[in-house]
């Protein structure tokens, strides 16, 4: 058997060249980020030793540094046989860097250490956060400030810079001896890194054509030539050539013609000039008001060229309608990080939900030790967190991503004394954020609007009957210290749980009841009784089975009910794995608060994220007019003539893919065989899907050029989902990426579809290129 050969030891001259190349790479990346002389970046590149904290007894000193690519953090690890990838994490994977003891781990395990020396790195997806302690406060602040700078500037790179950086990062990874040269063997490894497998003869031909020096290595300009050939997009060339004038570049008139004819945009010369100024890279061309091929590609890959209408990324809807006229992004059992039986509870789960645009979070409250209420999933082995810690977290994160109201959905199982503690914590911690009385001091005849409730936190829960009748100050209820209300909760729905509660009476503290103003929880009798006897502020929660039964059998009555009152739905108790139901049928019935398990990444959460990414990611979507009319005849299960019926024909051409992620990143020869499926969700009549053929061994630049047509009868309720999968003949296809958006947010013309991970996070430089055309029928 042939022995593995070691790399020959470099002589002093070769080592000097290597170090100079490393310094050159670092210099280029600093310039790319605009941080050439930044002290914080220099500090990160040099690195330092930090204490990694896992528990009170596990605090280990480890070395951390930013690598020369200005994209990856390397850290020392004492684990035996761990792969090199386990020693690094990407800047792109970081969700947030928090100074001080702002994580549960540091609050619990580092109380004896100076707050100023502590900081935490929180990651996107399900990865656990990293708790670190520096030797000095200055060092900790340099880490926090430096990381935030690099993250911000990396996020602000344009599409061309991101693509170049990604490809050159892969080139450096394939350059095993770090000599800034590429052998044919290293080129083959590079192709595996970027997710493409090509014939050896073709790869060798490409290599030889670029090897102008005939040295059997590519370096400098030869690597640049190889990069240009690799990233050339023929489909863009065809489109550009069709509209570019005789001079080989697009004039303002050419670009205006393209925008009108292909993109179906109602624009003039001024808008065309603005795009040239914004996206053209060649200053000489920009001065002459011309757009080059590179500038045209920059435009197509920008927010203006994406499939999502950029105007819908801002709050564009009327926010002055009553609260019940909006769909509200909502979370179920928000405190859970994993499953419903034994998974951990965490305040971090509230942070994740709120930063994802969630506006209604759930708190299951139980008696805790030392008179302090706790939150956990009752009658299970899930861990417990303090109620007051959750309220502090809500206060800090409620309005970071959206200024519109947050609803605290309380499920209360506490004793009277601890209910009073709950009320005390909410009032003292939330202060003026907490809505404790109707606006203007008098109960109106309908809900206030999201606009009126900006920056406010509402409590949903049980309310004492006498208070309900009067809606006056507590003084009018002197002597009425407590009263019984019916106790109906999700814990009662849990299957086969010992000591699970039967429906009973709950003693409710006046102090807690006082805080419920517009979201009083009540039992749902039937639609007719609710209409005749219930006030607009009384709302019911429906378990999944009940909700779907009503949506299927009494859809029109459900829609009408929701024009007047709020409805909340939640997953059935048997979903112990925290899986989700499909929310679309319940949105179709007008249900506003369709609660999902945000901790679970699945199709349902894709649909939720896709629906709520419009209207500025505010967490509020205005329902169509026909779902706000109390006399509406709209029935999603049986579509008849009405204002809701506005038939459209959707033409979609899936043209190509760009830099699709590898399904198995640890295997160099693992290359995807991608296909694209288009899924339409909405009223049952509109639900359908279609998919392309798969392309073998090419996740870098696959080409499909496949046309599809879809008939949509209620476009205002339709969602369009693009799913990329890795084809497998022997088993189920593997998920690669997806993107979902409302039908009404589609842009016509040639558009890029940005792709997201399973957790809903953007994949840098990864997209599919499509042509969209929506036609009235």
N, C-alpha and C positions, 0 to 999 in steps of 0.2 A: 504493500500500500504506500502510495506517495505521501511523504510528509508535507505538512503545511509549511510553506516557506515564510519566513519573517521578512518584513520590509527591511532592506539594507539600511544601515545607519547612515544618516546624512553627514557629509563633511561640513566644516565650518562655513564654507562659501554657500553650500546648498541651504544650510540652516538660516543664514542671513537673508537669502532670497525668500525663503518661506516666511520668515518673520515680517519682511517688508510687504509681502503679499497680504498677510493677515492685517497689517496696519492699513494697507490700501483699502481692503474690504471694509474695515471699520470706519475709515475716513469717508468712503462713499456712502455708507449707510447713515452716518451722522449728517452728511450734507443732504441726503434724501429727506431726512426728518427735519432739517433746518436747525440742528442742534450742534453745529460744528464746535463751538467753544463753550458749551453748556457744562457748568460744574457738576450738576446733579447727574447728567448722563455719563460724564467721566468717572464719577464715583461708582455708578452701577456697572460700568464696564470693568472697573478694577475689582469690584466685589468686596464682600466682608463676611465675617463669621456672625451668625445669628443663632439664637436659641430657638429651636423648634419645639412647640409645646403641644403635647397630646393629652396629658393628664397632670395631676398634681405631682406625681412621682416621675413622669417621663418628660424631661426637658433636656434635649440633646443639642450640643453645639454642632452646627453644620455650616459649610461655606456655600454662599450663594453669589452668583454674578450674572450680569447680562452678557450674552455672547455677542461676538462681533457683528452678527447679522442684525443686531438691534431688534430682534424679533423673538428671541428665545432666552428664557432664564435657565441656567444650569445650576444644579445643586448637588452637593456631596451626599452620597448615600452609603451606609454601612451594610446594606443588605447584600448577602452573597448571591451570586448568579443572577442578579437583576439586570435586565437589558438596558442598553444605553438610553433608550427612549424614556425609561422610567426616571432618568436623572434630569429630565428637562420638561418644561411646559411653555406653551406659546403665550405671548402677550395677547394674542387674539382670544385666548381662552379665559381671560380675566374679566369678570363682571364688574368688580369694584375693589378698591383698596381703601380700607378704613383705618384711620389713626386711632391709637388708644385701645382701651379694652372694650371694643364694640362688637365682640362676638361672644356667644354663649360659652365657648371654651375658655377664652381669656378671663371672662368674668368669674368663672368657676375655678379655674386652675392657676391664675396668675395674680391673685389679689395681693400677694406679698411683694409684687414687682411694681416699679414705677409706671404709672399710666402712660407717661410720655415716651417710654421706651418700647411700648407695645404697638403692634399693628397687625392687621389681618388681610389676607388676600382671599377674595371670594371668587369662585369660578362659575362659569356658565354651566348649565346642565346639572347633573346629579353629583358631580365631584365635590368631595368634602373641602371645606375652606382650610387655609393654611394659617396657623397662628404663630407669630414670630415675635421675638423680643431682642432688641438691639442692645449694645453695651452702653450707649448714651442716647439722650433725647435727640441730639443733633443728628446722629446716625439714622435713627428711626425716621426722622422727618425727611432726610435725604432720600431714603428708600421710598417713602410715600410720595413725595413730590416728584422724584425722578420717574417712578412707575406711572404716575398719572400723566406726566408730560408725554412719555413714549406712547401710552395708550391713546391719548387724545390725538396726537399727531399721526399715528398709524391709522386711526379711524378716518382722518381727514385726507388721506392720500387719494388721488384720483384713480380711476379704474386702470389706466395704463400703468401707473406707478405700482399699484398692487399686483398686477399681472407680472410685470418685470421682476418685482421683488420676489414673488412666489417662484418663478422659474429659475431665477439666479440662486435662490436658496436651495432648490433641488439640484442645480448644477454643482454647488459647493458640497452638497451632501454626497453626490456621486464622485466628487474629486477626492478619492480616498487618501491620497498622499499630500493633499493640500498644496500642490505646486501651481495651481491656477492654469493647469493644462488638462486636456481631456483625451485620453486614449480611446480606442474603439470599444474596449471592454467597459470603460467608465461611461461612455455614451450609451451603451446598452443598459447599464444600471440606471442611468439618468432617465431613459425612456420608461423604465419600470416605475421610477419614482413619480413621474407625471401621469401615470395611468394609461400607457399606450404600449401595445406590443405589435411590432411590425416585422416584416420578413427580413431575415438577415442580409439578403442580397440588396434589398432596397436601403436598409440602414447603412450598409457599407458604401453603397453608391452615394448617398447623401453625405456621409463622412468624407469620402474622397473628393467630392466636388467642393467641399468647404476647406479641405486641407491644401491650400494654395502653396504652402511651403514644402509639401511632400515630406514632412517630418514624422508622419504617422501619429501626429498629435495636433489637436486644435488649441489655439491660444489667441488671446486678444481679439483682433478683428475677425479672425476665423470663427471664434465662438459667437461673436455678434452676428455674423452671416448665418450661422447655423440657427441662431435664435430667430432671426427674421424669416427664414424659410419655414421654420417650425410653426410660427405664430401667424403666418400669412393666411388670411381668411378669404377664400375665393368668392363666397357668397356675398360678402361686403363689397368686394371688387366689382362684381356684376351690377349690384344696385347703384354703386357710386358712379360707374362708367355710364350708366343709362341716363343719369341726370347731369353729369359734369359736362361743361361746354367744350368747345374745341381746344381751349388752352389746357385741358387736362385737369382743371380744378373747378370746383363749384363756385359760381358767382352768387351774389345775393339773390338774383332772380332765379337761378337754378335751384337754390336751396328753398326758396319760397314755393317754387313749383313742386318740389319733392314733398314739402310739408302739407301742401294742399291736396295733391293727387294721391299720395301714398298714406300719409299719416292722418288724412281727413281732418286737419286742423284749420280753423278759420283764422288765419294769420296774414300779415302783410309784410312788406319789406323791412319795417322796423324790427319786427320779431326775428326775422332771419338774420339781420345784422347783429342783434343781441346774442344769438346763438353762436355766431362766428366769434364775437368778442369773448364769449364765455368758454368755448371749447377748442378753438384753434390753437395749436401749439407753436406753429411757425409764425414768428413775429412779422416777417416780411409779407406773408400771405394775409395775415390779420390786418396789416396796414392797408393792403389793397382790397380789403373786404372779400377775400376768397377763403374757401374752406378746402383743406387738403384731405386726402384719404384718412390720415391719422386723426385729424380734427373731426371728420365725419364719424369715425369709429368711436372717438371720445364722446360725442353727442349721443350715439346709439347706446352706449354703456352707462350713460349718466342717468340721473333721476328723471330728466326730461324724456329720455328714450326708453324708460322701463314700461312694463305692461300696466302698472298701477298709475292711475291718474295722479300727478303730483299735487294737484289742488285738493285731493282727498286726504293727503297726509297732514293737512291742517284742519282745524275745526271749521267746517263749511256748512253744517246743518243748523237749522233754527233750534237754539237751546232754550227758548222761552216757553216751550209747551209744558203741560203738567208732567210730573215725573213718570207717571204710569204710561206715557206715550213713547217711552224709550225702551229699547233692549239694553240691559245692564250686564256687563261682564261680571260673572259671579263664581265664587269658589265654594266647594263643599269640603267640610272637615279640613279647613285651611291649615290647621296646625300640624297635620301629618306630613312627613317627608316620604313615607313609603306606603306599606299596606295598612289595612284597617284593624288588624288583630294584635300585632306585636311590634309594629314599626315605631321609630322614634318620633316624638313631637318636638317642635322647635319654633322659636320666634323667627328663625331664618325663613321658614315656610311662608310666613306673612310678608316678609320682605320680598321674596320671589314673586308671590301673587300680586302684590301691589305694584311692583315695578313692571309687571307684565300687563298692567292696565286694569286689573281686577278692581271693581268698585263695591262689591258686597262680599265680606269675609265672615266666616262662621267661627263662633266661640262656644264650645261645649264646656260648661262651667260646673265644677263639683267642689264640695268641701275639701279644703286642704289643711295641712298641719299648721299649727301656730295661728289659727284663725285667718289664714290667707288662702283665698280660693285658687284652685288650679284648673288647668284646661287639659283634657285628654279625651280619648274615645272610651266612654264608660263601658264597664263590664268586659273590658279587654285588657291585654297586657301592654298596650301602648304606653310610652313614657309620659310623664307629666311635666308641665311648665306652669309657672306662676301667671295668674291672670294679669297682675299689674305689669309684668314684663311684656306681655302681649300688647297691652294698652300703650305702653311707652313706645313700642316698636311701631304701632299704628300711627301714633302722633308724629313720629319722625319720618315715616315713609308714605303716609296717606296721599300727600299732594306733591310728591317729587315729580311724577310723570303726568299727572292730570290734576287740574284744579277743581274738578267737579266732585259732588258729594260722595262720601263713603258710607255704606250701611254696615253696622255691626249686627249680625244675625245671632242673637243670644239663644242658646238652649240651656236653660237654667235648672240645675238639680240641687242647688245649694240650700242650706238652712237659712232661716230668716236673718240670723246674725251675719252670715257671710254674704248674703245678698246686699246687706247694707254696706259691707266692705267693698263689694263690687261697685256699687253706686258711688261710694267715696272715691275710689281709685279713678273712675271715669271722670268725675267732676274735677278732681284736683289735678290730674295729669293732663287731661285734654283741655281744660279751661274753656275759653271762648269758642274753641272749635266745636264743642259738643252742643247740639241743638236740644234745648230743654223746654222750649215753649214754641207755640205757633208763631210764625213771622207776623209782626205787628201786634202780638198779644191776643189775637182772636182767631179761632179755628175757621178756616175758609170752607168753601163748598167743594173744593177740589185741591189736588196736590199743587204745591209750589213747583217751580221749574228748576232744572239743573242750574240755570243761570242764577236764580235767586238763592240757591243753596251752595254756591261756590264756597269751597273751603270749610264746609260743615260736615260733621260726622253725626249720622242718625242712628238711633238704637231701634232695632226690631226685636220685639219680645211681647210677653204677656203684660196685660194692664188691668188694674183693679176696676171693677165695674162702675163704682161710684165716681171715680176719677174720669172714667170714660164718658159718663153722662155730662159731667160738668165742664171738663177740660179747663178747670180753674186752678188757682193756686192751692198749695197744700193746706192753707189755713181753713179752707172750706171743709176740710175733712178731719178736723180735730176729733180725736177719740177713735178714729177709724184706723188703728195702727196696722191691722192686717186683715186680709180677706183671702178666701180660697178661690183659685181659678183652675180650670181644667188643665191637666198636664198631658200634652201630646208631644212626643218627641221622636227623633230618629232612633234613639236607643231602644225604644219599644219595638222597632221593626227588625232588630237583629235576630237572625235565626239561631236557634239552639244555643242560647247563651244562658248560663245559670244565673238565677236571681234577676233575670231581666224584668223590667217593671210592667205591671198591668196599668191600663189607663186609670189614673187616680187624680186626686186633688192636690194642688201645690199651694202651700202657704207663701204668699207673695208680699215682700216688703214694700211699703209705700215708697220708700226712697228710690228703689229700683224701678217701680212702676211709674214714678214721676218722669223718668227719662225717656219713656216711650211716647212719642208724639204722633208721627205720621205712619208708623209701621206696626200697628197692633196685630199680634198673631191671634188668629181665631180658627175654630174648626170650620171646615167647608161642609155645608149641609147639602145643597144642590143649587143649580144656577138660578132657579126661580126664587127660592127662599133668600139667597144671597142678594139678589136684586131688590127684593122687597124689604128686607130687614137689616142689611149690613150697611155701614157707613163706608165712604170711599177709602178711609185710612185703615180699614180692617182688611187684612190679607191672610191668605191661607198658603200652607206648604203642602205640596203634593208629592208623595213617593212616586218613583218612576213608573210602576205598574199602573197606579191610579191615573197619573198624568197622561200616559199614552192611551189608556182606555178612553178617557174623555176627549183627547185630541182626535181619536179615530171615530168615535161614535157620536160625539156632540161638538164637532169642530166649530161650527158657526156660533153656538152658544158660548163656547170657550173664548172665541175671539171677542164677542160682545162683552162678556164678563171682564175681559182684560182692557176694554176701553174705559172702564170705570175704576177698577181695583187692580192692585198688584198681585201677581201670583209667583210663587217660588216653587221650583221643582228640584228634586235631588235623587241621586242614584239609589237603587234598592240595596237593602242591607246585605244581600248575598254577594255583593261585589266586594268581597273581603280583600281582593288583590288591588283595590283602588282603580279598577277599570271604569270606563265611562260608557254611558249611553250616547246615541246619536242625538245631538241637541236640535237638529234642523226641524223635525216634526213639531217640537214644542215651541220653537220660534214661529213656525207657521201658524200655530194656534194663538199667537200673541203673547205668550208667557214672557214676562220681562226678565225675571231672575232665574235663569236656567243654570243651576249650580253644577259645576264639574270638578272632578279631582285634578287640580292643577299640577299635582305632583307626578301625574302619569302622562307620559308622552305617547299619544296615540292619534288616530284619525280624528277623533272628536275634538281633541285640543287643537289640532291643525285647523279644523273648521272654525273653532272659537277664535283662535288667533287671527285667522283670515278675515272673519266677519268684522272683528273689532279693530283691525289695523286702519280702517277708514275713520274719518272724522277726527283726525289728529290723535289717534290712539287714546282718546279721552275716556274710553270705557262706556260711553253712551252713544247709541245709534237710534236716531229718530225712526219710528215705525212708519211704514207707508201710510198715506192718508186714509186708504180704505180699511186700515186696521185701527184707526183712531176715531172712526165714526160709530157712534153708539147704535145706529140703525143699519149697520153694514150687513149685506147678504153674502159676504165673502166666505167661502167654504173651501179650504185648501184641498180637501179630499175629493171634491166634486166641482171642478172649475166650470162656471157658467159665464155668461156675458156680464160685464161690469168694468169699472175703471181699472181693475187689477189685470184684466186680460189685454196685454199689449204685446202681441206675438213678435218675436225677433228670430232671425236666423243667424246663428253664430258660425262663421267660417274661421277655422284655425288651421294654419300650416305649421307643422313642427319642422323647422329647417335644420338646426344643428345644435350641438352642445359644446360647452367650453369648460375645460378643467373640472370635470366631475370628480368628486372625491372617491378615493379608493375604499372599497368595502373592507378589505383587510390590509391595514397600513403596515403591518409587521412583516408581510410577505412581499418581497420585491417583485416576484413573478405573478402576484395576484392582481390581475387587470380585469375591470368590469366589462360585461357585455350588456350595455345599457339599452333600455327601451323607455319610452315615455307614454304614460297613460293620462288621459284627460277625463276628469270626473266632474259631472254636473250634479249639484245638490240643490234642492229647493222643494216646491210642491211635488207630490208624487208623480204627477204627469210629466215633470221636467227631468226627473232623475234618469241619468244614463251615463255611459262611459265608452271610450274607445282608446285603442293603443297602437303604437307603431310596432314595426318589427324590431327585433334586437340587432345591435351592431356588435360583431365579435371583436373582442380585444382592443377596444378603443374608448377610453373614458376621457381622453384629452380633447379631441375634436371630432366626435362622431357626427355623421350627416345622415338625416332621414328624408327630408323633403316629402313629407306625407301630409295630405290634405284630409280634413274632417269637417263635417257639418253637423250642427245641433239645432233643434227647434226648441225655443224657450217661450213658454206662454205667460209666465209671471216673473219677468226679469228682476223686479224689485226685491224678490226673496231668494234669488238664485246665487249660488256660489260656484266658482270655477277652481278646481284643484289640479295642478300639474304634478304628477308623481313620476320620479325617476327610479327605476328598479334595475337590479343586476339579474339578468336572465339566468335561470338554472333549469336544465332539462330534467334533472333527477329529483329536485325538491322544489319547495316554494321559493319564488323569487325573493331576493334580499332587498330591503329598502335602502336607497342611496340618498335621496333628497326629495324635497317637495316645496311647493309654494301654493298658497290658497288666497283668493281675493274675491270680493263681491263682483257679480256680473256688471253691476252699474258703475264699477270703478275701472273697468277695462279701457285701455286706450287702443284705438285702431292703428293699423299700419305695422311696420317692422319694429318689433319690440324685443327687448331682453327680459327674461323672467329670472329674477335673482333667486337662488336656491337656498333652502334652509335645512338645518340638521333635523334629526328626529326630535330634538328638544326645542326646536323653533328658533335656533340661533343662525345668523347669516354665515354662509360659507364664502370666504373671500375669493373673488374672481370666478366663482362657479355660477354658470347660468345656462339657460337654453334660449335659443334665438327662434322667434316665431313671427308669423304674420297673422294679424287679427283683423277681421272685418265683421261688423255687426250691421245687419240689414233689417229694416222694418218689413214685416210680412203683411 
